[in-house]
Amino acid sequence: MTALLLIDIQTGLQEIEFYGTERNNSEAETNAQKILDAFRRKNWPIFHVQHSSTNLDSPLHPSKKGHALHPLVAPINGEPIIQKNVNSAFIGTDLESRLKNQNISDLVIVGLTTEHCVSTSVRMAANLGFSVTLISDATAAFDKTGADGKWYSAETIHQTNLAVLKDEFAQVINTATLLEKLAD
């Protein structure tokens, strides 16, 4: 069985000034919504993951309005919300046991950000034995300054992370390809 995992698609991740100066893929949330709608039509399992930062200054701290899940992908009809406060959706949560109790072996992962919680959760899911499909255009990244002081664009960070995850930890495809597969 296949489940959809929506990682940290929260309004606080629109606050670019906190995370960097640039974010790529402004369509990530819209693409995640298309996938969510397809899973809902099929009545397949859906899990929302919400980051609850322990950093009081973070837009994702539970006391901040940015902690809220993005309205495009807000849970409905009791869809479960997994609360976490580290980069992995599996550490300190019951996600793995929920998935195994429902005989879920395959995960489709979308969310924010590619370089942090998405990458960490994809790696852990694969290491736990799940077959993972990561949706390249339903994820996004922020620009970063490297250890050498060099600036790396959000698109470079995003594409590099996808390249590292591809084949080793996940199949990486885009929204259109997934929706075609789901239509079969």
C-alpha angles and dihedrals in degrees: 000000000000127000133188118233115197108194123205099325090165133152092241090069087070088068095094095173090067095051105031142304097277139034124190129216106036087187095064095102093044091050091047088053091053090052092045090052091051092051090048091052089053091044089231122156118280128190124189116204118203123192113222103192120210089208107100090208094054119105085224095061109119090242092060128081089232089070089077119104112252111268092233090065103026114149120257135186095019097307103172123255116208111206117210137167101194132061096266122076087209103053115089092359137094093235096114093051092046091053094046093045088057093046091243112164102161128059131194108201129200130160151078136351116012094200097046128026097006094053093043093048093046091052093048093046090053092046089051089056102259120138105235132204113189117199108222098201095042090065132065141191141206128232117263140197112230129224087264091057092250117138118235120197121239090245091053091049090048096048093044092052092048090050092051093049096043114108094346096068107000148007105251117211137150130252096260092053092049093047090051090053091048091051092060 
